[in-house]
């Protein structure tokens, strides 16, 4: 049986400046602890923001180690 996935889209940065490397690294570390893996990171046209698409197996979702929501 093929794995089932849940997806999450996060916007990083602000209108005035893109995300700092440290912020992206911290976010990815926290996401990995929750079982998320990055699929794509792309810039948003005419903006300093970046869009990050993550996924995790629905089997992993039930075993989340952290109970934290992201902004």
Secondary structure as UniProt FT lines:
FT   STRAND          5..12
FT   HELIX           21..33
FT   TURN            34..35
FT   STRAND          37..43
FT   TURN            45..46
FT   STRAND          50..57
FT   HELIX           58..61
FT   TURN            62..63
//
